[in-house]
């Protein structure tokens, strides 16, 4: 019973990260597609309008996931964020440039200025996606931590193959998730091109995430996590098949199932370790030795029982209000306001 509340909060943090990757995933992907996909200013404005009403609300999931880690597992939070100080600063800078680009692009008075903000959005989205993917991969595969939970080595000690794998997994998932989102949210030529790109790229785009999940699952070797890995692979195939048949909503939902099953495999295989040490297994941080007191976790559980349903209801209402498709015809001519 002593590990019940820590286990519940470990599951909740996994749910928060999965929700963040699902919702913010297509936001970050749309940001990257500003330079990879859109062909002119009108198409870029269409892309921005698909995420404009929701992108800042989706980032709340990141704040909540990190905040929940800080409150429920302070040692996990302290070791992970200090060990990954450099990449996480890059993530913050990427999110800042991206947010400023969203706000100021429409106020630019020249094409060159808009192009600079487009690059800020695209590169900021890429940096944030890669850094978050690297951090999540390393928290499930390990960092060089000593007995005090401190990183051993220089500022680049975190940079290894697993970090690259996790970064690539999240970046490619965001891109393919964004194309599926554009199929669901746009019409006309943009939708047709997004659908063709989704069908063509999906098999390769989901592979790094499946490999990451398989690597972590092989270490845990639980039957149910292996079943989750199989569900993830089947969901990816289902998303690809239904997209080819024009079932936009079903394909998008299947992509959500793919992410959910893959992340369940990752977090489930890592449990009860929240941050492995690559130096010595005795230095591993677990749900038992890294958690807050039972009183703190109990109080947090009461607050979450009321707060989480409210957040879900509000975000669901927001998506319902802005559910209509966006097309190039719905974008008004660009205009500028001159100073008096």
Phi, psi and omega in degrees: 000336183295336180261007184295306181295316175302322178294318178300317181286331173297317178296317181296320178295321175298321178294319180297318178293323177294317177299320179296313181295326180288313185279308179286342181301313180286335173298309179297321178295318177298321177300316178294325181288349176304325179253341183270337192236309185295140185258341181209178185295322180297317179295325176294323177292326175298313180301316180296323181289337178290329181251352184308316182283349191234345191297320182288328175293325179294329180292343176301329180296326176293313179300318181292319180297315180291318179296321178294323177296317179299316185281320185273325183226073184300326179289323174299312180301311184295315182291316183293311185288329177285322179292329182251034184303313183296306180295328180286330171296320177297322176299313180298317178297319177299317178294324179294310180299321180296313181295318178295321177299318177301318186282324189260347181301316181292347180262359180291143183258000181216160178295324179295320179294317177298323179296321178296320179290326176299318178293324177298318179293313184293310182289325176297319179295317179297314182298316180296315181296315182294316182295318179294319177298318178297317181296315181293323178295318182289331178287348177251346180247338172120155176226157179284084183254141176269191184295337179270000182082013180268145178289137176257128181115179183281187183294345180254017180296338181282341189280105180213188182297324179293322177297317178296319180297313180296319178298314178296321181299313182287319179300310182291324176297316180300318181295312182290325177295322179292322178294321175296323177295319179293325175299323182281330191250355182236173178221172177076208184300326181297316179297318181297317179292321179296320179296316179297319179292321179299311181296323184285323188266340189305313182303321180280327186290329182273349186297313181300322179293321177294321178294315177303312179298320181294322179297313181291322180296323180296331178284323180277318174060044175262146183294319184290328177288327174295323176296321178296322177296320178294320177298319180299314179297318179294322180294323177297318177296318180296320179297319180294316182293315182290330176295320179295334180269002178083015179269082188299309184296318180295319179297317180294319178296322178295325176294324174295321176295321176304310181296315182299314181293319180296316180288328174297321177296316182295305183290323179294323180288327181286328183303139007268010180277128178263336177205103182285151171259130178279354179273317183199131180299337178294341180267003180300143171265131183236173177297339180276314186265356182249000188270165174284180181290157177303325180295315179298314180295323178294316178296318178298324180295320178296315180295317181295328181298331177266322186285317184298313178300325178294317179296316179297319180295317181295315181292323176299319178296320180298314180293328178292319180296320183256044186273347185291154177287152177246131178234169178297329179291336181275358180268119180289161178301145179291145179216162179229155180249122181273144178290141179286000000 
